[in-house]
């Protein structure tokens, strides 16, 4: 029984390490989406969500019909846009 527990723990560590290495080598973020970073030395403009007030990078903005910017499509829907 003790060997089985260590086997499961070892397998979990191996899977975790493979995913971490894949993210680094393939340049993807947490959900497998490509990372978009500003070039070195340049900063990205930060915007404020019209619904919740959270600041986020301009590259992730979702624009509503009236020109307001939101941090996600869900917040745009909640605002009635």
C-alpha positions, 0 to 999 in steps of 0.5 A: 500500500505504501508503494502505491501511494509513493507511485501516485505521488511520483506520477503527479510530480512527473506530470506537473513537471512535464506541463511546466516544461511545455509551458516554458518551451512553447510560450503558452500561458496557464490555459494554453493560450499564447503569452503576449508580452510587450517588447523589452523596454516598452511598457503596455498601456493599462486600462480600467474595466468600466464594470469592476474597476480592475486595471488590465493590459490594453491587449486584453481589452473587450470593447463595448458598443458605447466605446467602454472597455471591459476586462472580460466579455462577461463584464461587458454582458453584465453591463448590458453592452 
